[in-house]
Amino acid sequence: MYLHMAIAALIFGQIGWPQIVLIVAIALLLFGGRKIPELMRGLGQGIREFKKGMNEDKTQSGESNTPSKN
């Protein structure tokens, strides 16, 4: 019953401390304490690569749109 309420709160955007504790507890049960740092490290690397790609895309599109002074 409580898991159903937590999922509903996530869907409707109302997340609080009880839901966060429940999510962390489920993650610990599923992955164990040793795997979670590896998962977070991989997530951080993925976010960094995504941001890097977005910045490269902006610089490439900015360079191609500026007229040359010839």
Beta strands, then each sheet from edge to edge (+ up, - down):
end
